[in-house]
């Protein structure tokens, strides 16, 4: 887990950085997002709602940026492991 705050120039944003989670709040933010995900009624939601909601959660998790490097790869692997074909 990262122990410093980071900024990364994002070419897609004209070189500005996204505001990542403060390093002292990473663990709590991750727990909060994962708890929200566990409470979502995945089995009862329609496909479009599942896609939109899952995408929002993956974006939230990525924005936490818990590591100094490898966050995108980690989120992709997490997402792939989380998906179930209906």
GIHU-V744432 format. One record per residue. N is the residue number from 1. RES is the residue in one letter. OMEGA is omega in whole degrees, 0 to 359 (none if undefined). D_LAST is the distance of its C-alpha to the last C-alpha in Angstrom with 1 decimal. Layout:
# GIHU-V744432
N_RES_OMEGA_D_LAST ; N_RES_OMEGA_D_LAST
This chain:
# GIHU-V744432
1_X_182_33.6 ; 2_X_183_35.9 ; 3_X_176_39.2 ; 4_X_174_40.4 ; 5_X_184_39.3 ; 6_X_170_38.4 ; 7_X_179_38.5 ; 8_X_177_37.2 ; 9_X_180_38.2 ; 10_X_180_35.2 ; 11_X_181_36.2 ; 12_X_180_33.6 ; 13_X_179_35.4 ; 14_X_177_38.9 ; 15_X_177_39.6 ; 16_X_181_39.0 ; 17_X_170_36.9 ; 18_X_176_34.0 ; 19_X_181_35.1 ; 20_X_179_33.3 ; 21_X_176_33.3 ; 22_X_185_36.7 ; 23_X_180_36.9 ; 24_X_181_38.0 ; 25_X_185_34.9 ; 26_X_184_32.2 ; 27_X_180_31.3 ; 28_X_180_31.3 ; 29_X_177_29.2 ; 30_X_179_26.6 ; 31_X_180_26.6 ; 32_X_180_26.4 ; 33_X_181_23.4 ; 34_X_176_21.5 ; 35_X_176_22.6 ; 36_X_181_21.4 ; 37_X_180_17.9 ; 38_X_182_17.9 ; 39_X_182_19.0 ; 40_X_182_16.5 ; 41_X_184_14.4 ; 42_X_183_10.9 ; 43_X_182_9.5 ; 44_X_184_11.8 ; 45_X_176_11.7 ; 46_X_185_10.8 ; 47_X_181_9.0 ; 48_X_179_12.7 ; 49_X_178_13.8 ; 50_X_181_11.1 ; 51_X_181_12.2 ; 52_X_182_15.8 ; 53_X_180_16.0 ; 54_X_178_14.5 ; 55_X_178_16.9 ; 56_X_179_19.7 ; 57_X_179_19.3 ; 58_X_178_19.3 ; 59_X_178_22.4 ; 60_X_179_24.0 ; 61_X_180_23.6 ; 62_X_182_25.0 ; 63_X_176_27.9 ; 64_X_177_28.9 ; 65_X_186_29.7 ; 66_X_181_30.5 ; 67_X_177_32.0 ; 68_X_180_34.8 ; 69_X_176_32.9 ; 70_X_182_29.4 ; 71_X_181_27.4 ; 72_X_178_25.3 ; 73_X_180_24.5 ; 74_X_180_23.7 ; 75_X_179_21.3 ; 76_X_179_19.5 ; 77_X_178_19.2 ; 78_X_181_18.1 ; 79_X_180_15.4 ; 80_X_179_14.2 ; 81_X_182_14.3 ; 82_X_186_12.6 ; 83_X_174_9.3 ; 84_X_177_6.2 ; 85_X_181_3.8 ; 86_X_none_0.0
